[in-house]
């Protein structure tokens, strides 16, 4: 059955008029006449069988329905524009993958290694988007996700990648010559907002006295906690795999033991059914496994 959807001209005219709150300015932006804008919006309202603007004399103002619709139309047009520009930029015969991944995992581990993937598979364009929380993969537009295990992935194909353990690190300038195990109690602590009890669990696991484990600043991402530790703001519990370079250079030090219980399993999440990009996804999965084995983080 043929879909009854608005024309792109009507949607663009409506979005511009809604954004400007004025038909004349919308017409100027789109190089149309004000009458043309008015006719396009009238066609749209006729199709929807409802009014999107309140007319007050010669003035127009979005009503509640129009406000809601304008937000969705704007998102749709922006997505269409992004997709169009992306397709225009793809070399002929190339393949692409859309991968969702955790922000810090992407910036500190995955992206720095993509040079080897590109050299092995120059015909595959790998696009990565940050997703902090698990989501429903089906219908999301992603071919796969590199994420931690979670019930939200039920029904998907899950391939275990590695186990992430947390390690306390800080700027070397924070440490004195005294017993570093005792210093941990006096140093400022840096928390991740999503894991507020991490320091309490770490202290119990390692039989370390922390007078107030919950005290300290809170950040959303490991990337932010690492930046705070590098700036000398305190001690952060972060995955060791993200800070190997800083530990090697001495920019960060880790005189305390790694946690055994504060950990997450990371996995490659794929749709249960084979997709159109299955060959490219298999190449990415193979490369990802090789990188993990080569760097001994599994």
N, C-alpha and C positions, 0 to 999 in steps of 0.2 A: 504494500500500500504506500502510496506517495506521501511523504511527510509534509505536513503543513507548517512550514517554518518561514520566518520573515526573510526578506531579501537582505543581502549584505548592505545595500544602499540605505535601507530603512534603519538597520541596526546602527550603522555609522552615523547617520543623521541624528538618531535618538541619543546615542552616547555623547556626541559632541554637544547637543542641546542640553542634556542633563548635566554635563560637566560645567558648561558655561552658565547655565541657568538663563539662557538667552538664545532665541532663534537667530538673531542677526549675527551674533558673534560665531555661532556654529556655522552659519552660511559662509562667513568670511573665511573660516578655517578650512572648509571643504571646497572652497571656490564655487559655491552655488548661490542661488538667490534665496532670500528668506522665504519666498513662496514655495520653493522646491523643498526646503527643510520642512515646512508646515505640511506639505502634501505627503511627504514620506512618513512623517509621524502619524498623520491621519490614517494612512494605510496600515501602519503598525497597530494602532489602537483598534482599527476595524478588525484586523486579524485576531487580536487578543480579546476582542469584545469587552474592552474596559478602557477607561481613561488613565493616562500616565501622568498628565499635567493638569493642574487646576488653572483655568484661565480667569484672570482678574483684569478686566479691561483689555489693555494691550500687553499686559505682562503675563508671564507663565511661571508656574512653580511646580516642581515635582510633588506628587502626592505620595502617600506611603507605599502604594503598589509600585509607582514609578521609581521610587528610591531603591526598593529591593531589586527590581528588574534591572535598573541601571548598573548596580554593582555586579550582577551576574553577567550582563552583556559586556561590561568593560573587561572582566576577567576572560571571557570567551574570546573577544577580539584580540586581546593581548596575547593569549595563547596561540591563536591562529597566526598572528604576526610572527611570533617566535618560531613556530613550526615552519612557516613559509620561508623565513630567512635561513633556517637550519637546512632545509631541503635544498634551497638554492646554492648553499655553500658546500654540498656534498659532491665529491668527485664522482663521475659516472662509473657505475659498476661497484662502488664501495658499499660496505655494510656498516651498520652502527649498532651499538648497544646502549641502553639506558640503565644505569646502575644506581641504586640508592645505597648510601653508606653513612655510617656515623661520621660527624664532622671531624673529630680529632683523628680518627682512623684514616679518613681520607687525606687530610692535610699533612699528617706526620708519618704515615706509613705507605698508604696506597699510591697516592699521586707521585711522590718522589721516585717510585719504582716503575712507573708506567713507560719510561723510555725503552726498557727491554721488551715490554709487550708490543709497543709500536714498531720496534725494529723487527720483531718476529711476525707481526701481523699488520703490515702497513695498509692493508685494505680495510681494516676495521677501525671505525671511529668510536672511541669509548667516552661516553658522556656520564659524568658523575654528579649526583645531586645529594645534598645533605638531608638526612632524616634522623632526628634524634630519637623518635619513638617508633615502635613497631606499628605497622599499618596493614590494611588489606591489600595484598599484592595484586590480586585479580582486578583488572580494570583501572589500575593506577597509572598505566603508561610505562611502568618499569619492566625490564626483562628479568631482573633479579635484584636481590638486596644482599649486601654484606653487613650483617647485623648480629646482635646477640640472640641466643635462643629465647623464645617467648611463646606462650600459648596462642598469640595472635597469628602465628604462622601455621596453625592447624590446617591440614589438607594440602599444604605445599610440600615440595621436595626439599628436604633439609640435608645439606652436606656439611659435616663438622669440619672446621678449619683449624682452630687453635683455642687454647685456654688462656685467658687474660688474668694475670695476678698483679695486685697492687704493691707498690714499693714506696716507702717514705723517702722523699728527696728534699734537699734545700740548697740554697746558695752557700758555698764554703765559707763565706765571710760571717755567717751566723754562728759558726762553731768556734768554741774556745778550745784550749788544750785539755779541758777536763773530760771526765767520762761522758762520752756522747750519749750513752743510754740514759743517764740522768738528765742530760740537757733537753731531751725530747719533751719533758714535762714543762719546762720553762719557755720553750720556743712557741711563737704564734702558730696556730694550726690553720690550715687551709682546707675547706670542705667542698665537696660537690653537693649541690642542692638535692640531687636525686638520691644521694646515699648519705643521709645525715648522721647515721650511726656507725659509719665506717671506722672512725678513730676509736670509738668505744670498743668495737669488735677487735680492732687491731691490738689495743692494749690488753684485752683479756686473753687473746690468742698467744701473745708473747710475754705475758706476765710483767707488763710494764706499767708503772704507776702514772696515771694522768689524772690530776686533781679535778679537771673539768673537761672531759673529752669533747663536749659539744661546743666549747668556746672557739671562736674564730670566724673569719669571713667565709662567705659561701658564694660559689660560682656555679654556673650551669654546665660548663664543658670542661673536660680534661685540658683542652688547649688553654683555657683561661687560668686554670690552676697551675699549669706549667709556667705560664707567663708570670704569674704572681711569685712563684718560687724562684724563677730566674731573676726577678727584680729584688729578691731578698726580703719578701714580705712574710715568709714563714715556711713551714714544712707542708708539703702536699703529698697525698697518697695517689699515685698515678701509675698506669701500666708501664713497666720497664721498656717494652718494645717501642714506646713513643719517644723515649729520651736517651737512646743509646748514644747518639752523637754528643749530647750535652754531658753525659757521664764520661765519655771517652776524652773530651776536651777539658774536663774539670769545671765546666760552667755550673754543673750540679754535682752534688755528692750524695751518696746513699750509704751511710754508716750503720744503718739499722737493717734488720732482716726483712726479706720479702714476705708478704702475707701468703699463707697457704689457703685460708678459707675465704678471703675476700677476692673472689674471682668470678668470671663469667665465661661461658662457652660461646665462641663466635662461630658463625656458620654462613654458608652461601645458601640463600633462600631462592628457590626457583619455582615457577608454576608447575602444578602437577602434570599438565599436559604440554607436549612439545609445542613451541611457538615458531613463528616465521624466522626468528633469529637464532634458531637452535645451534646451527653450526658455529656461528660467532660466539655464542654463549659457552659452548663446549671448549672452544679455544681459550676463552677467558678463564674458565674453571681449571683447565690444565695448567695454564700459566700461574694462576694464583696458588695452586697446590705446590708447584715447583718452587716458587718464591718462599713459601712458608717452610718447606723442607730445607731449602738452601740456608735459610737464616735461623734454623733450629728454634722456631717459636711455637711449634705444634705441641 
